């Protein structure tokens, strides 16, 4: 089993790669003030592409979920006589969400990843384990009040790009599993017992995403009632609104006071 062990580094972060109790490599990440992370990796040449991918995926999940960097780049050196190893590195990075950048160095291959590109790669890998990617597609959407959607007509699973921005990659994967379960059981199953059983079998833990985390970061208007309940709106409310948590009917005593958000 490959594990990443954190180690402090003067100019960023470092990890030792372990297989069992043996060290098989090292990862070093230097981060600039602009949020660009530059990765240097050295591993045992005998590691398979699948093993390299697991190492890289663990690293980028750590980096993006801890918000250490907004973008990570790596230059894979091209060395004479080790073309197969170079290609294994490039393939592993590309399968983990890294893409070749426009400006390439004179020697080597430069690739870069963002949280969104990593989430895309992880979503496709998750879907491929359970459904046919020749039948079902994947995309990101602009949903702010929902995390994901399974479109049975177009056979596309979509995930909110705002979800990716404000949630961990593990939580994004949970939403992917939720939508994959919908694809497997069909529209008629809804969120009933058949869906719940299938979703649990896939590894879905049943967490509900309300969209409040997205709204807290992106909504233009924030409101408070006298009891302190917080409400969000993406547009300025045009009529008085009362807090539904304080009462089921409109009451001036429970009216929400709105103000522009400082985070949107």
N, C-alpha and C positions, 0 to 999 in steps of 0.2 A: 504494500500500500504506500502511495506517495503522499507525503505530508509537507506542508510549508511551515517552517519554524521562524518566527519573527526574530530579527536581530537589529539592533540599532546601527545606523550608519551615519557618518558625519554629514554627508551631503544629501541624505534622503532616507531610504529604507533598504534593508537587505534581508534575504531569506536563504536558508540552506534547504536544499531539496533532499528529502530522505526517502529511501525505499527500505522499509523495515527499520533497522537501526543504522543502516549504512548511508553515508552522504553520497549522493550521485550527481550533485550539481549545486549551482549558486545563482541567485537572481539578485540584481542590484537595480534600484530605481532612484534616479536623480530627478528632483522636481524643481522647476523654475518658479519665479514669482508669478508668472502669467498662467500657471496651472498646466504646463506641458511636462509630462513625465517621460524621461528617456530611459529605456530598459536595456540592461546588458545581461545576457544569459549565457551560462556555460554549464553543460550537462554531459553526462556519460554518452558517448557516441552510440552505444548499443540501445539506448532508449527508443521505443517505437514511437510512431507519430501519435498514436492514441495516448501514450503516456505523456508525451510532450504537451499534447492538447490539454490533458487534465491539469498539468502543472500551470500552464498559461492561464487556463480558465480560473483556477483558484486564485492566481495572482490578480487578474483584472477585476474579479469580484471583490477582493479585498480593497483594491485601489479605489474603485468607483463607489462602493457602498460606504467606505469611510471618507469619501469626498477628498481624497488625497490629491487628485489631479482631475482636470476636465478632459484631458486627452493623453493617450500613451502612445509613444512611437518606439520602434525598434529597428535597428539596421542589422540584417542577417548577412554576415560576411560570406562572400563567394570565394572559396579557396580551391585551387587546382587539386584535382585528385579526390575531392570529397563532395562531388556534385550531388550524390544521393543524400548525404547528410544535410546539405544546404537546402535541397528540395523538401526534405522531411520537416525542417524548421519552418520554411515558408508555408507549407501545407498546414502545419499545426496552427500557426498564427492565423492564417486565413479562415480556418474552420472555427477559430475562437472569436471571430468578429473583426480581425484586422484586415485592412484594405491597403493596396499599394498606392502610394501617394504620387502626385504628378511629377514632382521634382525628385529624381533619383540620384544617389551619389555615384561617383565614378566607379567605385567598387562596392559590391554588396547590393542588398535589396532593402529599401526602406518601406516599412508598413506602419500604419497608425490605426488606433481604435478609439472610439468614443463609447460612452455608456450605451447609447442607442444602438450602435453597430454590434456591440457585445450582446445586448438583449435580443437583437434580431437573430444572431447566430444561435444563441441558446434556445430561443423559441422554435426555430426550425429543427434543431436537434431533438427537442422534446416532442414535437409533432411527429417527426420521422419514426420515433419509437412506437407510436400508437396508431397513426393513420397514414394513408397513402398520400404523399405529397404530389403525386401526379393527378390526384383528384381534388385535394384541398390546398388552397393557397394561404399566404400570410401577408399582412401589411400592418402598418401603424396608421392610426387615425387621430383626429383632434378632439376626441371625446373628453369632456371635463366633468360630466356628472355620472359617468360609468367607467369601469376599468377596462372591459373588453366586450366583444360581441362575436357571436357565431352566426354568420349569414348562411342559412340553408339554401337560399336560391342561387347565390353566386359561389357557394362553397368556399368561403373565405373566412378565416379567423383573423380578427383585427384586435389590436391592443392600443390603448391610448398612449400617445407619446408623452403626455403629461404624467401618466402613471409612472413611466420609466424615470422621469425627471425627479419625482418626489417620493419614490418608494425604492426599497432595496431590490436587487436583482432576484433574490429568492422570492420576494413577494410578487414580482412580475411573473416568475415561473409558475407560481400558484395560480395566477389568473389564466395563464396559458393552459394549465391542466384543467381548470374549470371549463374553459371553452372547448377543449378537446373532448371532455366528457359529454358536453352537449352534442358535439358532432357525432359521437359514437352512439348515443342513445336516441337521437332524433328529437325533433321539435315537440312532439306530442308528450314526451316524458316530463317536460318542464323542469322544475326543481324538486320533483317528487322522489319517492323511495328508490326507483330504478336509477335515476340520475345520481342520487347521493351514494348509492352502493358502488356504481361504476367510478365515480369521481374519487371516492376513498381508495378504491383498488389502484388507481393511478398514482396516488400519493397526495391528493388534494386534502388539505387539513380543514377546509370548511370556513376559512376566515372571510368575513364580508368586507368589501371595500366600499365605503360610503361616498367617496369623492371629497370628503372634508379636508383631507391632506392637500389635495390639489387646489381646492378653493382657498385654503388658508394662505397659499403661496401666490395664487394667480387672480383671485376674485378682486374686482375693482371696488367693491363696497362691503364693509363689515358693519354688522349691527349688533347691538346689545339690548336686552330687556332689563328691567329693574332687578330681576333675579340673577343676572349675570350670564345668561345663556348667550352663546355667540352664534350669529347667523351670517351667511355669505350670499352675495348676489354679484353676477357678472355685469349687470346693468343697474343703473340707478333706479330704485323703486319709484314708481309713479303714483302710488297710493299708500295710505297708512297700512302697515302690517303689524299684527300682534303675534307674540311668541306662542307657537303651537305646543311647546313643552309646558307652558304655564296654564294653558286652558284650551279647550276644544273649540270655543267660539271667540269671535273678536271682542276684545275688551281694551279700552283706553289704558287701563291699569297695566296691561301687559304689552303695550305698544313698543315696537322696536325703534330705537334711535340709530340712524345710519350715519356713517362717515366714510370718506374715501380711505381706501387701504393704503398703507405706506409701503407694502411689499409688492404690489402688482406692478 
